[in-house]
């Protein structure tokens, strides 16, 4: 049987935030199902992370 490979990519600018937490939970579940794979946090260069909904006034 071929081993499944999964890649988790998060575009959230908040490491450890809700999206990151959910992604890690999904990857843990995949690992329990005998899939393997890394996760990566992708953030646009030069863009500061979000501070929360409504904080910046936009």
N, C-alpha and C positions, 0 to 999 in steps of 0.2 A: 504494500500500500504506500502511496506517495504521501510524504508529509506536507501538510498545508502550511503556507507561509502567509503571514498577515503583516501589513505595515500600517501603523497608526500615525496619522499626521494631524497635528493640531495647529490651527492658525490663531489661536487665542493668545493675546498679548499678556495674559496673566498666568504664569507658571504656578501650579498648585491651586488654580481656580476651579470652578465647576466643570468646565470643558476638559481640562487636564485630568481631573479626578475621574470623570466619566470615561475618558479614553483609557486610562490605566485600568479601570475596572473591566472594560471590554477586553483589553489585552490579557488580563489575568484569566478571564473566562476562556479566551481562546487557548491560552497555555494549558488550562485544565482539560481542554478538548484535544490536547496534543498538537496544537498548532504552535508555531514559533514566529517571533518577529520583534523588531524594535519599534520604538516610537520616536517621533521627531517633532520638535517645536519649531515652527516656521513663523518668523516675525519680519515684516518689511523693514528694511534698513532705514534708519533715521526717523522712525515713527515711534514716539513714546507709547508705552502701554496704557491701556484704558484704566481709569481709576474707579469706574463704576457708573451705572446709569445716571445721567443727569448731573454729574459732578462738573463737567467742563462747560455746561451751559449751551451745548449744541442741541 
